[in-house]
Amino acid sequence: MRESHYWLLFQIAAVILFVFLGMHLVMMHLDDILHFFGVDMGDATSWSSVMQRAGSSSWLAIYIIFLALALYHGFYGLRVILIELPLPHFAIRTINWAIPLIGVAVFAYGIYIPINAYL
Amino acid sequence: MFKKGRRDWTPKKLVFRVQRYEPTGNEKPHLEEFTVPFTKGMTVLDGLIYIKEEIDNTLAFRTSCRMGICGSCGMLINNFPHLACHTPVEELRKDMLEIKALPNFAIVKDLISDLTPLFEKHKSVQPYILRSDSQEVEEPSGEFSQSPQELEDYEQFAYCIKCGICMAGCPTVATDRLFLGPQPLAQAYRYLADSRDEGGKERLLAVDTAHGVWLCHLAGACSEACPKGVDPALAIQLLRRKVILKTIRLRKEKQPSPLVKPPTEQKPKLPVPEFTAKHSSKRG
């Protein structure tokens, strides 16, 4: 993959994250807005509500996609900041290898929790 | 350029604080003061030439055309990169000028910057027309046709004189020496936008890297500093669009300009008046 593919994915992830973060904000912190439009989702942070979402396959998919996009967006941004630093060539090569590896490891750990809850 | 009522700025003398640096010595770059008489319409370069001719002939700086064409005399004047020949001291309106070598480059001596990285990066984007019919390029039998509208697509970016001022102003070049920088990226776009060129693939590979077109922070310092109005920041944005459209294959590949006969072998566009033809045939 060329750099333009990574960059394009970074931008697409940003747009989708914007939608997901909007969903998160409205559901978790701005439920008054939902009430204004006549939507009552109950207490999203209550035990029963959390467990209900944990058992839903569509919510599981949303969690996994959300995590993947957030990690990709964050780690790509971190990589761009790091490779711009005046570092020796081997350090930049190490960053280019280490960032995806760390990202994958964090993603694996991150999806373990919702998958475990789903099962 | 000047506001009304401010034309009377005529100091008798100017103080030039000039950066000195001797690479073979142990001294770090330092500033040395010279007093130069003010003359109406003088440029910073005129002042430096006066210093070299009348005060200290060891002062080193690059200059050639004295009219903003060759791009030799780029330097940091009062903390802003300028062409010394293109900067009238009256425009600066300061009795004391501080002149240093261009930043973001190593110093060869005094005010001379080592522009080798600029030329190397410029070379890496293949800044020339690339065609599949290389035989025609080597031994032309005609001309590649180009309309005035096609010329306009890149004309502004063809004014680059490779002075290095945009690279000196760029904050990203300052932090990342591997970053291609505004001049090579603008020139990559200049050739990609040229209807005669077929080197899109090779050139996009050169700019579509981690230290290429995506690293620009869009500070716009390059465009502000450019003495020729090239606007490299705009070129970089247009280049990004080109790269992305190529990546997602949204734009249809254009055919390069066709070969046309040289003007001497073409029919004249305007008919030759009859009387002229008769007159010339009688003479013949």
Interface residues (C-beta under 8 A of the other chain):
Chain A: R2 E3 S4 H5 W7 L8 V80 I83 E84 L85 P86 I92 N96
Chain B: T172 T175 D176 R177 L178 F179 L205 D208 T209 A210 H211 G212 W214 L215 V243 I244 K246 T247 I248
